[in-house]
Amino acid sequence: MNEVLQKLANLQYIDSRIDELKQLRGDLPEEVLDLETDIARKEARLNNLKEEDQNLSVEYDNLQLELKSAREKIEKYEDQQLSVRNNREYDALTKEIEAQKQVIENTESRLKEIEKRKESIEPEIEAAKEALEEAQELYEEKSQNLDEVVKSTEDEEEELLKKRKEVEEEIDDRYLRSYNRLRDGLSNGMAVVAMDRGAALGMALPPQTQVEVRRKNKIIIDENSGRIVVDQSFFDKAKEELSI
C-alpha cells in the first residue's frame, strides 16, 4: 500500500505542476479564440458594407440609364403627338408620357436615397476598417504572448505528460479511476493532499486519522472533503524524483 500511496502522490504532483503551467497561460487561449471570432465578425461587417456600397453604385448607374431612356421616350412621344391623326392615338401617347414621367419621378427619388446612403456608408466603412485593424493588432499581440508562454513551458509540460503516462501505467485501474473521478469533481484538481501539522487543506483531522495517515499502510479519505490524505513524505519524495 505504501507504493500505491506514493504513486498517487506522484500522479497528483505531476497534475498539479501541469495545472500550474496552464495557469501561466491564463486566459490567453480563450482571449485569442474570442479575438479570432471577433475578427471574423468584423470582417463580415466590412465585407457586407463594401458589397452594399458596390451594389448601390451599380444600381445608381443603371437608374441613370433608365432616367435617360425615360426622358428620351417622353421626347419621342411628344414629337409623335404633333403628327397624330385622331384623339385615340393622342390619348395613348399621353398615357405613355405620364407613365414615363412616373418612372422619372420614382427613379429620381431612388437616386436621392442612394446618394444619401452612399454618403453615410463611407464613414461606416472607414470605421469598420479601423475596428478590424485594431482587433487584428490585438490578436497579433495576444497570439505572440501566448506563443511565448507556450514555448517557455511546452518542454516541461511534454516531459510531465510523459511521466504521467508512465505513472498511470503503474497504478491499479481501480485506484486510478477513483483518483480521476475525485480530480474531475474538484475545482482545484487536488484529489490527493498532504497532511500538514495534523490538517489537510487547513481542515484539522481527527487524532486517529492523523495516526492512520502516518502509518502509511492504507488509503485515508478525508470525511470533510472526500480527498485522499497522505503523509507529507510522499510529496517530498515525489518532488525529489519528478522535479524537472
C-alpha positions in Angstrom: 0.0 0.0 0.0 2.9 2.3 0.7 3.8 2.0 -3.0 0.3 2.8 -4.1 0.2 5.9 -2.0 3.5 7.0 -3.4 2.2 6.5 -7.0 -0.9 8.5 -6.2 1.1 11.3 -4.7 3.4 11.2 -7.8 0.4 11.5 -10.0 -1.0 14.4 -8.0 2.3 16.2 -8.0 2.6 15.9 -11.8 -1.0 17.0 -12.4 -0.6 20.0 -10.0 2.5 21.1 -11.9 0.7 20.8 -15.2 -2.1 22.8 -13.8 0.4 25.5 -12.8 1.8 25.6 -16.3 -1.7 26.0 -17.7 -2.4 28.8 -15.2 0.7 30.6 -16.6 -1.1 30.7 -19.9 -4.1 32.1 -18.0 -7.0 33.3 -20.2 -4.7 33.9 -23.2 -6.0 30.8 -25.2 -9.6 31.9 -24.7 -8.8 35.5 -25.4 -7.1 34.5 -28.7 -10.1 32.4 -29.7 -12.5 35.2 -28.8 -10.4 37.6 -30.9 -10.5 35.2 -33.8 -14.3 35.2 -33.6 -14.4 39.0 -33.2 -12.1 39.4 -36.3 -14.3 37.1 -38.4 -17.4 39.2 -37.3 -15.7 42.5 -38.1 -14.5 41.1 -41.5 -18.1 40.1 -42.3 -19.3 43.5 -41.3 -16.8 45.3 -43.5 -17.4 43.0 -46.4 -21.2 43.5 -46.2 -20.7 47.3 -46.2 -18.4 47.1 -49.2 -20.8 44.8 -51.0 -23.7 47.2 -50.3 -21.7 50.1 -51.5 -20.8 48.3 -54.7 -24.4 47.3 -55.3 -25.6 50.8 -54.7 -23.1 52.1 -57.3 -24.3 49.5 -59.9 -27.9 50.4 -59.1 -27.1 54.1 -59.4 -25.6 53.7 -62.8 -28.5 51.5 -64.0 -31.0 54.1 -62.8 -29.2 56.8 -64.6 -29.6 54.8 -67.8 -33.3 54.3 -67.1 -33.7 58.0 -66.4 -32.0 58.9 -69.7 -34.2 56.3 -71.5 -37.4 57.7 -69.9 -36.6 61.2 -70.9 -35.8 60.2 -74.5 -39.1 58.3 -74.7 -41.0 61.4 -73.4 -39.3 63.5 -76.1 -40.2 60.9 -78.8 -43.8 60.6 -77.7 -44.2 64.4 -77.5 -42.9 64.6 -81.1 -45.3 61.9 -82.2 -48.2 63.8 -80.7 -47.6 66.6 -83.1 -48.4 64.3 -86.0 -51.2 62.1 -84.7 -54.4 61.7 -86.8 -57.0 61.2 -84.0 -57.7 61.6 -80.3 -57.3 57.9 -79.6 -53.7 58.0 -80.7 -53.1 61.3 -78.9 -54.5 59.9 -75.6 -52.4 56.7 -76.0 -49.3 58.8 -76.3 -50.3 60.9 -73.4 -50.6 57.8 -71.2 -47.2 56.7 -72.3 -45.8 60.1 -71.4 -47.4 60.0 -68.0 -46.0 56.6 -67.4 -42.5 57.7 -68.2 -42.9 60.7 -66.0 -43.8 58.4 -63.2 -40.7 56.4 -64.0 -38.6 59.5 -63.8 -40.2 60.5 -60.5 -39.6 57.1 -58.9 -36.1 56.9 -60.4 -35.1 60.4 -59.1 -36.4 59.5 -55.7 -34.4 56.3 -55.6 -31.3 58.1 -56.8 -31.6 60.6 -53.9 -31.9 57.7 -51.5 -28.8 56.0 -52.9 -26.8 59.3 -52.8 -27.8 59.8 -49.1 -26.9 56.2 -48.3 -23.6 56.5 -50.1 -22.7 59.5 -48.0 -23.5 57.7 -44.8 -21.9 54.4 -45.8 -18.4 55.8 -46.4 -17.7 56.7 -42.8 -19.2 53.3 -41.7 -16.7 51.5 -44.0 -13.8 53.6 -42.6 -15.0 52.9 -39.0 -15.3 49.1 -39.8 -11.8 49.1 -41.3 -10.4 50.8 -38.2 -12.2 48.4 -35.9 -10.9 45.4 -37.9 -7.3 46.7 -37.8 -7.5 47.3 -34.0 -8.8 43.7 -33.5 -6.1 42.3 -35.7 -3.4 44.2 -33.9 -4.7 43.0 -30.5 -4.9 39.4 -31.9 -1.3 39.6 -33.0 -0.2 40.8 -29.6 -2.2 38.2 -27.7 -1.1 35.4 -30.0 2.6 36.4 -29.6 2.2 36.5 -25.8 0.6 33.0 -25.9 3.3 31.6 -28.2 6.0 32.9 -25.9 4.3 31.4 -22.8 3.7 28.1 -24.5 7.2 28.0 -25.8 8.6 28.6 -22.3 6.5 25.8 -20.8 5.9 23.3 -23.5 9.1 21.3 -22.9 8.4 20.9 -19.2 4.7 20.1 -19.9 5.7 17.5 -22.5 8.1 15.8 -20.1 5.5 15.9 -17.3 2.8 14.3 -19.6 5.3 11.6 -20.5 6.0 10.9 -16.8 2.3 11.0 -16.0 1.6 8.3 -18.6 4.3 6.1 -17.0 2.9 6.6 -13.5 -0.6 5.8 -14.7 0.5 2.5 -16.1 1.9 1.6 -12.7 -1.3 2.3 -10.8 -4.1 -0.3 -10.4 -7.1 0.6 -12.5 -9.5 0.9 -9.5 -7.2 3.4 -7.8 -6.7 5.3 -11.0 -10.4 5.5 -11.6 -11.0 6.8 -8.1 -8.3 9.3 -8.4 -9.5 10.6 -11.8 -13.1 10.8 -10.6 -12.1 12.7 -7.5 -9.9 15.1 -9.5 -12.6 15.8 -12.1 -15.1 16.7 -9.4 -12.8 19.2 -7.7 -12.3 22.8 -8.8 -8.6 22.9 -7.9 -7.9 19.3 -9.0 -6.4 18.3 -5.7 -7.5 14.7 -5.3 -4.6 13.8 -3.1 -3.4 16.2 -0.4 -0.6 16.0 2.2 -1.3 16.1 5.9 0.4 19.2 7.3 0.5 19.7 11.1 -2.5 17.4 11.6 -4.6 19.1 9.0 -5.5 18.6 5.3 -6.0 21.8 3.3 -6.3 23.7 6.5 -9.0 21.4 8.0 -8.0 19.7 11.2 -8.0 15.9 11.0 -9.2 13.7 14.0 -6.3 12.4 16.0 -7.0 8.8 15.0 -7.0 9.8 11.3 -3.6 11.5 11.8 -2.2 8.3 13.3 -3.5 6.3 10.3 -2.1 8.7 7.8 1.4 8.5 9.4 1.3 4.7 9.4 1.1 4.8 5.5 -0.5 1.4 5.2 -3.9 2.3 3.8 -5.8 4.9 1.8 -7.3 7.5 4.1 -10.3 9.6 2.8 -10.9 13.0 4.5 -14.6 12.8 5.6 -14.9 16.6 5.1 -13.6 17.0 1.5 -13.6 13.4 0.2 -9.9 13.8 -0.8 -7.2 11.2 -0.3 -4.9 12.3 2.5 -1.3 11.1 2.6 1.8 11.8 4.7 3.8 14.8 3.6 6.8 12.5 3.0 5.1 11.1 -0.2 5.0 14.5 -1.8 8.6 15.3 -0.6 9.7 12.2 -2.4 7.6 13.0 -5.5 9.2 16.4 -5.7 12.6 14.9 -5.4 12.1 12.3 -8.1 9.9 14.2 -10.5 11.1 17.8 -10.5 12.3 18.8 -13.9 
